[in-house]
Amino acid sequence: MPRPTAAQLAYGSATVIVSTIAMLLLSQTSTGLGVAVISAAALALGLLVALTVPAPRRRGRHAATARPGTASPVPDTLPDTVAGPASAEHPVHH
């Protein structure tokens, strides 16, 4: 299992803190059992949020090589010069 990213940890932690405070204030519970149930629910919600935050795509060896028969995502050649702004008379084709 890959390590969580900083964004996943931040979103999950913020969700746990905010949802715990919100549920405690809304329920107005003062018993230990109520606080424990709310804390467990907030922890589960934070875990759910942390796992559903999209992880950044990894760029490895396999991402750069195209499979046979597929188009390459990067053009093989780049233009030698860059023209001025495109106009209706001379459109720039990419």
Residue pairs with C-beta under 8 A, 6 or more apart in sequence:
2 55
4 12
4 50
5 53
5 55
5 56
7 53
8 50
8 51
8 53
8 55
9 50
11 49
11 50
11 53
12 46
12 47
12 49
12 50
12 53
13 46
15 42
15 45
15 46
15 49
15 50
16 42
16 43
16 45
16 46
19 41
19 42
19 45
19 46
20 38
20 39
20 42
23 38
23 41
23 42
24 35
24 38
27 34
27 38
29 35
29 38
57 63
66 72
66 73
83 90
83 92
86 92
